[in-house]
Amino acid sequence: TTTYLDTWCLGKGSSFLELCDTFRDRDTMGWIVAVEDNLGAPLSGAQVFTVVRDAGGALITEKQGFTGESGEAFLTWRIPRRQAPGPYTVEIVDVIHGSFVFDLSTSSPTEAPFTIQ
C-alpha cells in the first residue's frame, strides 16, 4: 500500500525543503510517495508510477521512480514555461514490486492537489 503522498518545494540541488502546494511556471516541484508491504514495513525497490493532471483531468506529465530503503520514492517535475495557472493534482497510478501485488483502491492517499500561479 501507499501511505503518503505530498508535494514539496525544492532547494538547490533538488533537495526537498518543505511541504508546499503552490508553485509558479519554471519552478521545479517534488513529491514523495511512501510504500509499505502488507506488514506495514517500508518497501524498497518498488516502482512507483505517477501522473500530473489539470483540473479538467487532462494528462500533463507522467513520472516514475523507485523506492529506497526508507520505502519512499522522490519524484520531481520542472513546470514548463507558460504552464497554465490553476489547480492540478499528482496521482499515483500504479506501484509494481516483484514480491507484492498492490491494490491502489486500498491505499491512502493516492492524490495530492497543488496550484500553479
C-alpha positions in Angstrom: 0.0 0.0 0.0 0.9 3.6 -0.4 0.8 5.5 2.9 2.0 9.0 2.0 1.8 11.4 -0.9 2.5 15.1 -0.7 4.0 17.9 -2.8 7.3 19.7 -1.8 9.2 22.8 -2.6 12.8 22.1 -3.7 16.0 23.8 -2.9 19.4 23.9 -4.6 20.4 20.5 -6.0 16.7 19.4 -5.9 16.8 18.9 -2.2 13.3 18.5 -0.7 13.0 21.5 1.6 9.4 21.8 2.9 5.8 20.9 2.2 4.1 23.3 -0.1 1.3 23.3 -2.6 1.7 26.5 -4.6 4.2 26.8 -7.5 5.0 29.0 -10.5 5.9 28.1 -14.0 9.6 27.1 -14.4 9.7 26.0 -10.7 10.9 22.5 -10.0 8.5 20.8 -7.7 8.7 17.5 -6.0 6.5 14.9 -4.4 7.2 11.9 -2.2 5.3 8.6 -2.3 5.8 6.2 0.6 5.1 2.5 0.1 4.7 -0.3 2.7 4.5 -4.0 2.5 1.5 -6.0 3.9 3.1 -6.0 7.4 3.5 -2.2 7.4 7.3 -2.2 6.8 8.8 0.3 4.3 9.2 -1.4 1.0 12.3 -0.7 -1.0 12.7 -1.4 -4.8 9.1 -0.7 -5.6 8.5 1.1 -8.9 6.0 4.0 -8.4 4.1 5.5 -11.4 2.5 8.9 -11.0 0.8 11.4 -13.3 0.0 15.1 -13.1 -3.4 16.2 -14.3 -5.1 19.6 -14.7 -8.5 20.5 -13.2 -10.2 19.0 -16.3 -8.4 15.7 -15.9 -6.1 16.2 -18.9 -2.8 14.4 -18.6 0.1 16.9 -18.2 3.1 14.7 -17.4 4.0 11.2 -16.2 6.8 10.5 -13.7 8.1 7.2 -12.3 10.7 6.3 -9.7 11.8 3.7 -7.3 11.5 3.5 -3.5 14.7 3.4 -1.5 15.4 1.7 1.9 13.0 4.1 3.6 10.2 3.0 1.3 10.0 6.4 -0.2 10.2 7.5 -3.9 11.3 11.1 -4.5 9.9 12.5 -7.9 10.5 15.9 -9.4 9.0 17.9 -12.3 10.2 21.2 -13.8 7.0 23.1 -14.5 7.1 24.3 -18.1 7.3 27.9 -19.1 3.8 29.3 -19.6 2.1 26.4 -17.9 -1.5 27.5 -17.4 -2.2 28.7 -13.9 -4.8 26.8 -11.8 -5.4 23.7 -9.8 -3.6 20.4 -10.6 -3.3 17.0 -9.0 -0.5 14.5 -8.6 -1.9 11.0 -8.8 -0.4 7.6 -8.0 -1.5 5.3 -10.9 0.5 2.1 -10.1 3.1 0.5 -7.9 5.0 -2.6 -9.0 7.2 -4.9 -6.9 8.3 -8.4 -7.6 7.2 -9.7 -4.2 3.9 -8.0 -3.8 0.7 -7.2 -5.7 -0.7 -3.7 -5.0 -4.3 -2.7 -4.9 -4.4 1.1 -5.0 -8.0 1.1 -4.1 -6.9 0.2 -0.5 -4.1 2.8 -0.5 -4.4 6.2 1.0 -3.7 8.8 -0.1 -3.5 8.4 -3.9 -3.8 12.1 -4.9 -2.2 15.4 -3.8 -3.6 18.7 -5.1 -1.4 21.7 -5.9 -1.7 25.1 -7.6 0.3 26.8 -10.3 0.1 30.6 -10.1 
